[in-house]
Amino acid sequence: MSDGIPPFRIDIPETDLDDLRDRLRRTRWPEPEPVDGWSQGTPLGYVRELCEYWRTGPAPSTWCARRCPDMASAANPTGPAGAFRKLLMRGPN
């Protein structure tokens, strides 16, 4: 019995990923914040680390396999990941 949940796929053209990596590489960073901690927003060092991870991190083809092993098979709507997907598709009500 099919519940109508479409398969989950990550399909990002490599040219778009190359463009993102290039933009991240060319980021013009502001001066560091004058105080430590999060009192003035997200610390610059944290954002820089996150951007570096996006620029050099794993390829999108491995995202699902690494983060969502239950969803590695796109047609598998069962298990906790499948239930989460159903919640996203249908909403909480």
C-alpha positions in Angstrom: 0.0 0.0 0.0 1.4 3.4 -1.0 1.0 6.4 1.2 2.0 8.8 -1.6 5.3 10.0 0.0 7.6 11.0 -2.9 11.2 9.6 -2.9 13.8 11.7 -1.1 16.7 12.8 -3.4 19.4 15.3 -3.2 20.1 16.5 -6.7 22.2 19.6 -6.8 24.1 20.3 -10.1 27.9 20.3 -9.6 28.1 23.7 -11.2 25.9 25.1 -8.4 28.1 23.5 -5.8 31.2 24.9 -7.5 29.6 28.4 -7.4 28.9 28.0 -3.7 32.4 26.9 -2.9 33.8 29.8 -4.9 31.5 32.4 -3.1 32.5 31.0 0.3 36.2 31.1 -0.7 35.8 34.8 -1.6 33.9 35.8 1.5 34.9 39.2 2.9 34.8 38.9 6.6 34.1 41.7 9.1 36.3 42.7 12.0 36.0 40.3 15.0 33.4 41.2 17.6 34.7 43.3 20.5 33.4 40.9 23.2 33.6 37.1 23.6 30.6 34.8 23.5 27.2 35.1 21.9 25.9 38.3 23.4 26.3 40.2 20.1 25.1 37.4 17.9 26.9 34.4 16.3 30.6 34.7 16.9 32.6 35.3 13.8 34.9 32.3 14.4 31.9 30.0 14.5 30.6 31.3 11.2 34.0 31.1 9.6 34.3 27.4 10.7 30.9 26.7 9.4 31.6 28.3 6.0 34.9 26.4 5.8 33.0 23.1 6.4 30.5 24.0 3.7 33.3 24.8 1.3 35.5 21.7 2.0 33.1 19.2 3.6 31.5 16.0 2.3 29.9 15.9 -1.1 26.1 16.1 -1.2 25.9 12.5 -2.4 27.1 11.4 1.0 24.9 13.7 3.1 21.9 11.4 3.3 24.0 8.3 3.8 25.9 9.9 6.7 23.1 11.8 8.4 20.0 9.6 7.6 21.0 6.0 7.2 17.4 4.9 7.4 16.7 7.0 4.4 19.6 5.8 2.3 17.1 3.9 0.3 14.9 6.7 -1.0 11.9 4.4 -1.4 12.0 3.3 2.3 9.3 5.2 4.2 9.5 3.0 7.3 11.4 3.4 10.6 12.0 6.6 12.5 13.3 8.6 9.5 10.3 7.6 7.5 8.0 8.7 10.3 9.8 12.0 10.4 9.4 12.4 6.6 5.7 11.8 7.0 5.5 14.5 9.6 7.3 16.9 7.3 5.0 16.1 4.4 1.7 16.1 6.4 2.3 18.5 9.2 1.6 17.9 12.9 -2.2 17.6 12.6 
